[in-house]
């Protein structure tokens, strides 16, 4: 039996906690970072990894997280994709 997490609470939502300082609670863009719900970066696993784990946007102020595990990174990316879908539905 696979565990089903409540919306916004799954492993990606919990792991996103470290991102909230800059990207806002529930990815609502309330911090100094951009609104990740509308970012094309979350659609591409390699691009997301390059930014978060490898520091591609370090010169722009995005910190690098080389210690983050690949599964956790994918959990966060899928959480953000879910939040993007919710955001699009709310705008209709």
N, C-alpha and C positions, 0 to 999 in steps of 0.2 A: 504494500500500500504506500503510495507516494503522498507525502504530506502536502497539503494545500495551505499556503500562507494567505492571510488576509491582505487585501490590496494595500500596497505600500509598506508591508512589514516583512516580506521575505528576506532571504539572506542578502540580496542586493540592497534592499532598503535599509537594513541594519548596517551594512558595510558603508553605505553612503553617508552615515553619520559623521565620518571624518571630513567629508566634503562640504557639509552644511555651513561651516564658517564662511566660506566664500560663495557657495552656490545656493544658499538658502535652504530652509527646512522644506522637505519634500520636493526639492529641486524647483522651488518657486522663484528663484533668481532674486532673493531678498538680500543677498550679500554683495560683495564687490566683484564676484565672478559673473560670467555671462549666463544667460538662460540656457541650460543644457537641454531643455525639452524641445528647443527649436534648432539645436545644433546638428548639422549633418555628420559630425564626427561620431555620434553614437550609433550610426547606421553601419559603420565599418569597424570590425574588430581590430584590424591591423592599425588603422588610424587612431583609434581610441587608445590602444596599447602604446603607440608611438608618443602620444601626448602625455598620458598618465604615468606610464612605467619608464619611458625612455627620455622624457623631458623635452619633447619637440617645441613646446611653447614656453619653456623656461625664460627665454629673453622677454616674453610678453607678460611675465609675472605668474605663470602657472607653475606651482611647485612640482617637483618630480617625486614619484613614489616607487623607487626601484624594488623595495621589499615586498610590494603587494603581490600576492599569488595570482597566477593566471585565472584560476577559477573564480576568485573573488573579483577580479577585474571584470570578468564576463558577467558575474552576478550583478555588479553595479551597472554595467552597460545595459543589461536587460531590464533592470529596474528603471533606468532612465528612458528606455524605449517605451515601457509601460506608461510612465508619466507623460511622455510625449503624446501617446495615443489618447490618454485621458484629457490632456490639454486641448488637443484638436477637437475632441468630442464636446468639450465645454464651450468652445468658440462657435459651435454651430447654432 
